[in-house]
Amino acid sequence: MLARVRSGALMGIDAVVVECEVDMALGLPYFNVVGLPDGAVRESKVRVVSALKNTGFELPQKRITVNLAPADIRKEGAAFELPIALGVLAAARLMEEEPLGRYLFGGELSLDGWIKPIKGVLPLAVAARNGGFQGVMVPSANAAEAALVEGIQVLPVSHLRAAVDHLTGVQLIPPFQRAPGAAVAMRGPPSLDMADVRGQPELKLALELAAAGGHNVLMCGPPGSGKTMLAQRLPGILPAMTFTEALEVTKIYSVLGLLGEDQALMRERPFRSPHHTISDAGLVGGGPAARPGELSMAHHGVLFLDELPEFRKNVLEVLRQPMEEGLIHLARANQNVTYPCRVMLVAAMNPCPCGYFNVPGHTCKCQEHRIFDYHARVSGPLLDRIDITLQTRPVEYHQIARGSAEEPPSSYYRDRVEAARERQRARFRDEPGVHCNAQMPPRLLHRYCALSARAEQMLERAVRHHGLSARAHDRILKLALTRADLEAHPRIEDTDMHIAIDCRILDRRGWLHANTYGTSRPDAFSRLLRPDARSRAPEEP
């Protein structure tokens, strides 16, 4: 007596259809699970037998073998318990096998037959749609998450008896109805507002520029100058996620089991801020189960690395390829998985280990070689992938004392950012996989980056004088194009180019040779803050 039930096993953030073959044969009573199961799957036989008995089913005293195919994919978690239980009942001829072929099943069983929520329901629903199944039968707590996938039927079950009654026609379960507006990634006002940050107008303009084009940022400044506060408020000025982006983020959090009890869809752009003691596997993903890391959890959002030089060098270096490709490839002995990681990297660091090098009113206690060693922890190739490098200054008393009503709110910056992103969406509407300027491949630069004659001369001088790499040249062009989008310029003007160059070459000039924090730098951002900024011609870089 053989029965087949289908479920799904997670590979990365996708699900692969798994066939649960249940064979019941003569022999000494024994329950065996094969097909590369992990410890939780092997233990499921105990919960399945107890749940069936406590639900009122009498199993024949026979030898039961469960095979989870394909056998070369590792099966993890408790999601196979519901399909195994249904397969055992079908193999014992206590129910028909035919209805089992219409759905994918997933659920964890308690000893009394109640069905508990599981991880990875959204990938399971996507696999059911792609596999041509009628729908999925999942725990009631996961039904709203599965219903995000259109074109399939979602059957929410809370007890094993209810699942059997539906499949035998005794009492049908009404399909779960998706709430109106569930496919729209709406969001409310940000809980953290830019108006809370006093002073630092140059840094706010830089973050606005970064948000408008999806560019990476590095801030260097003394403690208490607002680096962390501004980074935490960056998601509030980013445009709202599209439904497709929200679905991609939700799949990652579903696989990790991090969705809230009443949260079916991730509507806010993620903000992840791992501690500097994190391992490379914790940052980019991996480990024995090859789970997504903090970089993938920040997909379509912000990854904030505070105290950047305190991270271990091997941890920082693994960021280089994922930052360039937007994907993380993990190769293991028995599987290869790929995780998405389109993130904005925002990093912050102090000018020295004590934090007060060249800061007025403070005395730096660091020896010169320690300061150089501190900055050398951040490698040149990693800096080359960061578009905006800026210094922050200590906030002055008159800026702290004035009210937050005098500071522009997040809504001001978000409106400008959304207008710039709309121009980029129109520009790249025929370019699959490109949604903002930072994602633009080199082949599109000459097509979309039209420069004025003076802007082209400025870029050529900067590349020659500072020895910029080809990657830095391309990133300056992208940054200048974003600045032109913010100001609605039809082409890249000299002011746009000057700001882009000024954002890129601070680390080239050398952090230790930059102006003292107490003096005003004559950079492009400082000039933009003057009342006559629009009419003044920019200086040569």
Backbone hydrogen bonds, N-H to C=O, Kabsch-Sander energy under -0.5 kcal/mol:
donor,donor_aa,acceptor,acceptor_aa,energy
3,A,22,V,-2.2
5,V,20,C,-2.0
6,R,100,L,-0.5
7,S,18,V,-3.2
9,A,16,V,-2.7
11,M,14,D,-3.4
14,D,11,M,-1.6
16,V,9,A,-3.1
18,V,7,S,-2.4
19,E,69,A,-2.7
20,C,5,V,-4.2
20,C,18,V,-0.6
21,E,19,E,-0.9
21,E,67,N,-2.9
22,V,3,A,-3.0
22,V,20,C,-0.6
23,D,21,E,-0.5
23,D,65,T,-3.0
24,M,1,M,-2.4
25,A,23,D,-0.5
25,A,63,R,-2.6
30,Y,62,K,-1.1
32,N,64,I,-2.4
34,V,66,V,-3.1
38,D,75,K,-2.0
42,R,38,D,-2.3
43,E,39,G,-2.1
44,S,40,A,-0.6
44,S,41,V,-0.6
45,K,42,R,-0.9
46,V,43,E,-1.3
47,R,43,E,-1.1
48,V,44,S,-2.9
49,V,45,K,-2.0
50,S,46,V,-1.9
51,A,47,R,-2.6
52,L,48,V,-2.4
53,K,49,V,-2.2
54,N,50,S,-2.7
55,T,51,A,-1.0
56,G,52,L,-0.5
56,G,53,K,-1.2
57,F,52,L,-2.5
59,L,57,F,-0.7
62,K,60,P,-1.9
63,R,25,A,-2.7
64,I,30,Y,-3.7
64,I,62,K,-0.6
65,T,23,D,-2.7
66,V,32,N,-2.8
67,N,21,E,-2.9
67,N,65,T,-0.5
68,L,34,V,-1.9
69,A,19,E,-2.4
69,A,67,N,-0.8
73,I,70,P,-1.1
75,K,36,L,-2.4
76,E,74,R,-0.5
81,E,78,A,-1.4
82,L,107,G,-1.9
84,I,80,F,-2.2
85,A,81,E,-2.4
86,L,82,L,-2.3
87,G,83,P,-2.3
88,V,84,I,-2.3
89,L,85,A,-1.9
90,A,86,L,-2.1
91,A,87,G,-2.5
92,A,88,V,-1.8
93,R,90,A,-1.3
94,L,89,L,-2.8
95,M,89,L,-0.7
100,L,97,E,-1.2
101,G,97,E,-0.6
101,G,98,E,-1.3
102,R,99,P,-1.3
103,Y,100,L,-0.7
104,L,135,G,-1.6
105,F,6,R,-2.3
106,G,137,M,-1.8
107,G,79,A,-1.7
108,E,116,K,-1.5
110,S,114,W,-2.6
113,G,110,S,-1.7
115,I,158,S,-2.2
116,K,108,E,-3.2
116,K,114,W,-0.5
120,G,254,S,-1.9
124,L,120,G,-1.4
125,A,121,V,-2.4
126,V,122,L,-2.1
127,A,123,P,-2.3
128,A,124,L,-1.9
129,R,125,A,-2.1
130,N,126,V,-2.6
131,G,127,A,-1.9
132,G,129,R,-1.1
133,F,128,A,-2.4
134,Q,102,R,-2.0
135,G,102,R,-1.1
136,V,153,Q,-2.4
137,M,104,L,-2.5
138,V,136,V,-0.5
138,V,155,L,-1.7
140,S,157,V,-1.7
142,N,139,P,-1.6
143,A,140,S,-1.1
146,A,142,N,-2.1
147,A,143,A,-2.2
148,L,145,E,-1.2
149,V,146,A,-1.6
150,E,148,L,-0.6
152,I,149,V,-0.6
153,Q,134,Q,-2.1
155,L,136,V,-2.8
155,L,153,Q,-0.6
157,V,138,V,-2.3
160,L,113,G,-2.5
163,A,159,H,-1.6
164,V,160,L,-2.2
165,D,161,R,-2.6
166,H,162,A,-1.9
167,L,163,A,-2.1
168,T,164,V,-1.9
169,G,166,H,-0.9
170,V,165,D,-1.7
171,Q,165,D,-1.1
176,F,154,V,-3.2
178,R,176,F,-0.6
182,A,179,A,-1.8
184,V,181,G,-1.5
185,A,183,A,-0.5
186,M,184,V,-2.0
193,D,191,S,-0.5
196,D,193,D,-1.7
197,V,194,M,-1.7
198,R,196,D,-0.6
204,K,200,Q,-1.8
205,L,201,P,-2.1
206,A,202,E,-2.0
207,L,203,L,-2.3
208,E,204,K,-2.2
209,L,205,L,-2.1
210,A,206,A,-2.3
211,A,207,L,-2.8
212,A,208,E,-2.1
213,G,209,L,-1.2
214,G,210,A,-1.7
215,H,210,A,-1.8
217,V,345,L,-2.8
218,L,388,I,-2.7
219,M,347,A,-2.6
220,C,390,L,-2.6
221,G,349,M,-2.1
225,S,222,P,-1.2
230,L,226,G,-2.1
231,A,227,K,-2.1
232,Q,228,T,-2.4
233,R,229,M,-1.0
234,L,230,L,-0.5
234,L,231,A,-1.1
236,G,233,R,-0.6
237,I,234,L,-1.7
238,L,234,L,-0.6
238,L,235,P,-0.7
246,A,242,T,-2.7
247,L,243,F,-2.3
248,E,244,T,-1.9
249,V,245,E,-2.2
250,T,246,A,-2.4
251,K,247,L,-1.9
252,I,248,E,-1.3
253,Y,249,V,-2.0
254,S,250,T,-2.4
255,V,251,K,-2.2
256,L,252,I,-1.6
257,G,253,Y,-0.6
257,G,254,S,-0.7
258,L,253,Y,-2.7
259,L,253,Y,-0.6
263,Q,260,G,-1.2
264,A,262,D,-0.7
266,M,246,A,-0.5
267,R,265,L,-0.8
272,R,302,V,-2.5
278,I,275,H,-1.8
283,L,279,S,-1.5
284,V,280,D,-2.5
285,G,281,A,-1.5
286,G,291,R,-2.3
290,A,287,G,-1.1
291,R,286,G,-2.0
294,E,282,G,-2.2
295,L,283,L,-3.4
297,M,293,G,-2.0
298,A,294,E,-1.0
299,H,296,S,-1.8
300,H,342,R,-3.0
301,G,298,A,-2.5
302,V,270,P,-2.6
303,L,344,M,-2.6
304,F,272,R,-3.1
304,F,302,V,-0.6
305,L,303,L,-0.6
305,L,346,V,-2.3
306,D,304,F,-0.7
308,L,348,A,-2.7
310,E,307,E,-1.7
311,F,308,L,-1.6
312,R,276,H,-0.6
315,V,312,R,-0.6
316,L,312,R,-1.9
317,E,313,K,-2.3
318,V,314,N,-1.0
319,L,316,L,-1.4
320,R,317,E,-1.2
323,M,319,L,-2.4
324,E,320,R,-1.2
325,E,321,Q,-2.4
326,G,322,P,-2.8
328,I,339,Y,-2.8
330,L,328,I,-0.6
330,L,337,V,-2.9
331,A,329,H,-0.5
332,R,330,L,-0.6
332,R,335,Q,-2.7
337,V,330,L,-2.4
339,Y,328,I,-2.4
341,C,326,G,-2.5
343,V,341,C,-1.4
344,M,301,G,-2.2
345,L,343,V,-0.6
346,V,303,L,-2.7
346,V,344,M,-0.6
347,A,217,V,-2.7
348,A,305,L,-2.1
349,M,219,M,-2.1
359,V,356,Y,-1.5
362,H,359,V,-1.7
364,C,362,H,-0.5
370,R,367,Q,-0.5
371,I,367,Q,-1.7
372,F,368,E,-2.1
373,D,369,H,-2.3
374,Y,370,R,-2.1
375,H,371,I,-1.9
376,A,372,F,-1.9
377,R,373,D,-0.6
377,R,374,Y,-0.8
378,V,375,H,-1.3
379,S,377,R,-0.8
383,L,379,S,-2.1
384,D,380,G,-2.2
385,R,381,P,-0.5
385,R,382,L,-1.2
386,I,383,L,-1.7
387,D,385,R,-0.5
388,I,216,N,-2.0
389,T,387,D,-0.5
389,T,503,C,-2.9
390,L,218,L,-2.4
392,T,220,C,-2.4
399,Q,396,E,-0.7
400,I,396,E,-1.7
401,A,397,Y,-2.6
402,R,398,H,-1.1
406,E,403,G,-1.3
407,E,404,S,-1.6
412,Y,409,P,-0.8
413,Y,409,P,-1.1
414,R,410,S,-3.0
415,D,411,S,-2.1
416,R,412,Y,-1.4
417,V,413,Y,-2.5
418,E,414,R,-2.9
419,A,415,D,-1.8
420,A,416,R,-2.0
421,R,417,V,-2.7
422,E,418,E,-2.0
423,R,419,A,-1.5
424,Q,420,A,-1.7
425,R,421,R,-2.6
426,A,422,E,-2.0
427,R,423,R,-1.8
428,F,424,Q,-2.4
429,R,426,A,-0.7
431,E,428,F,-2.0
434,V,431,E,-1.7
435,H,433,G,-0.5
438,A,213,G,-2.2
439,Q,436,C,-1.2
440,M,437,N,-1.7
444,L,441,P,-1.8
445,L,442,P,-1.3
446,H,442,P,-0.6
448,Y,444,L,-1.9
449,C,445,L,-2.8
450,A,448,Y,-1.3
451,L,449,C,-0.5
452,S,492,I,-2.1
456,E,452,S,-2.2
457,Q,453,A,-1.8
458,M,454,R,-2.2
459,L,455,A,-2.1
460,E,456,E,-2.1
461,R,457,Q,-2.3
462,A,458,M,-2.2
463,V,459,L,-2.3
464,R,460,E,-2.1
465,H,461,R,-3.1
466,H,462,A,-2.3
467,G,463,V,-0.8
468,L,463,V,-1.0
473,H,469,S,-2.3
474,D,470,A,-2.2
475,R,471,R,-2.3
476,I,472,A,-2.2
477,L,473,H,-1.8
478,K,474,D,-2.2
479,L,475,R,-2.5
480,A,476,I,-2.7
481,L,477,L,-2.2
482,T,478,K,-2.0
483,R,479,L,-2.1
484,A,480,A,-2.0
485,D,481,L,-2.0
486,L,482,T,-2.2
487,E,483,R,-1.6
488,A,485,D,-0.8
489,H,484,A,-2.8
492,I,450,A,-3.2
493,E,491,R,-0.6
497,M,493,E,-2.2
498,H,494,D,-2.5
499,I,495,T,-2.1
500,A,496,D,-2.1
501,I,497,M,-2.6
502,D,498,H,-2.4
503,C,499,I,-2.0
504,R,500,A,-1.0
504,R,501,I,-0.6
505,I,501,I,-1.8
509,R,505,I,-2.2
510,G,506,L,-1.2
513,H,510,G,-1.0
514,A,511,W,-1.0
517,Y,358,N,-1.2
519,T,516,T,-1.7
523,D,521,R,-1.6
527,R,523,D,-1.7
528,L,524,A,-1.8
529,L,525,F,-1.0
529,L,526,S,-0.6
530,R,527,R,-1.5
533,A,530,R,-1.7
535,S,532,D,-0.8
536,R,532,D,-1.0
